[in-house]
Amino acid sequence: MKKALLPFFLLMVLSATHAADTLSIKQITGGSFAPETMRSLSPLSDGESFAQVSAGHDKILRYAFSTGEQTGVIFDVADTKGSTISDIDSYTPSPDGKRLLVATTTKRIYRRSYTAEHYVYDVDSHLLTPLSKGGPQQAPIWSPDGRRIAFVRDNNIFVVDVDNAMRERQVTSDGRRNEVINGIPDWVNEEEFGFNCAMAFTANASHICWIRYDERRVATYALQLFKGLAPERQEFADYPGEYAYKYPKAGKDNAIVTAWSHDIDSGSSKAFELPLPDEGYIPRILPGTGKGDVVVYTLNRHQDSLAVYSADAATAQCRLLVRESVPKYVREDVLGGIAFTGKHILMPSDRNGTNQVYLYDLNGKLLRCLTSARYGVTNIYGYDERSQKLYFQAAGRSPMEREVYVADKKGKTTLLTPRPGWNNALFSADYRYYIRTWSDADTPYEVEVFDIKGKSLRTVVDNAELKAKRSALALTKKEFFSFTTSEGVELNGWMLKPIDFDPSKRYPVIMFQYSGPASQQVVNSYAIGSMGQGGMFDHYLAQQGFIVVCTDGRGTGGRGSEFEKCTYMQLGELEARDQVETALHLASLPYVDKQHIGIWGWSYGGFCTLMSMSEGRPVFAAGVAVAPPTNWRFYDTIYTERFMRTPQENEKGYAVNPTVRARQLHGALLICHGMADDNVHPQNSFEYSEALVQADKDFRELIYTNRNHSIYGANTRNHLLRQITNHFIDYLK
């Protein structure tokens, strides 16, 4: 028996070693290590059930919260009357749960926007009916009573009476591409305020209300398009084409925004008498708390004063409910965090140094602060009016972790998820159950159903197959660390060492970072790492013999408003210093080859890469900047001015950028950019590369035809990551 066991043991060792040696970029970009998660999950109004799209995208299944077991099929593409579809992209239940709005044939527009063919499905009769026969629809919403649906097509709003033979009525007619938009945000509002629908019904469904964007005065940016491959654009085979859209750059004109109300039965429309600050924004319009009102937010251009109004749809009068004014700027996530419970308003705010939740009555009177999370509240799940309990996520124990809590009316806070790591939750409508998603830096997501007392009822997702696959690779674990810079700032980081790490040797280092305001990369979560999937690309680099390191510098999140907002009016200055300080700290370690330290990043991380390589202290031997902003004058109004104000107000701050610092660049640089990047325009890399040419600096540049800010599609991402790897191999080893 012993003789038989020995060869088997050796075979297992060799298999594991071989697996580690054969980890490839194509495996990573092909999604071989993508974790299973909960897809398109929605709690149902009965409080006992939740719905989810099946793995085959052909069914919507019902599950019981109490057991996690499947209890029925709500929708099946093979069992419909009337119309038929082949698959489900997404769905939205009606408020009463009797119908579904099902989307198929989805086509992406920008980060959050898309068009799709939508169908209305009657759960009892199985009747499937097209929402409209006039073409794909955008941003459809149910009325609160489930009788009507509003949607946008070609920048105009339409309303369908579901109970009246799907009668379709056109609400607006002035919508024109690159001129006027009704009911959906323009590019900059969608991207920077994080929403894709700018309309709302009143509770009694008598009025549809919306935000109108007149973008005729906004300057146009045109992206050049080519035939390319995968996919081919034959219409551009001989001459390039272009995609032109309105993009307001820092200090330039924004769209003129107004809020409107339309009486569906009478057909009359009127503009709300909304006290909008000069050059201000309307970042949200939402259902109101009364039968005939909606809620409208306004934000000044400096973004340090947010006002919440109740707007009467019939009279167009607006009443101020809450005004939130904070130093420097209101965080963007506040907009999505404000909640209306029927009797109260929940307002997240960092007014006292960390993000907490404040309770107001419907007249805007502050009642109390509901939370006292040490490092701040990061998500609001809901407020139960019956028990007066708040359910929320917070960084209560560490900036690098998240827990789920409940706070009662007496101020007592109870931890619901004691397991260290990253916890998120989805609660049933009656708060009796919740689905917890947990992970840590080395463990893929685990999804469990709990009752509110904390009893585990069922494991829904365990990612056992992925865990086994990772285990076979003999991956090393990420090590968290902290250090203090020469300026006395304590920074957090993680480090990934090669599998065969020998502390007596010296290793080259690749530093990855993002560094943007409120972001976090140093987290005890499976979302950790440079390219997702538990940081498998970082593991790939470690298997090439590199130590991989990430540090969150000043300006990043999880450590309070003082740490986060200290980069205000000077983006890039402190962030770059902290990355240089990280390199100096690493250089002091006995196992680091201080002559061969590199840095890379994407988007803001690309910007910080360039700033760090030209900071003045020549610590980086090589770097890669992917889709980097290189001058904040080229970036959009909302994001840039939130942190920098306008170039007219902050000439000194805007003068600090990679292009100005081109002559100080030190290290071998690779720049990568997509030619169809609608977010960070290719102009950034083109102008910067010209500055490098005139400064007589050598560099390499890769352009990806017809690819956007994410630089993906067909073999593109595989090629990009291979170039990043090879660049560091060439200059650091």
Disulfide bonds with the S-S distance in Angstrom:
none
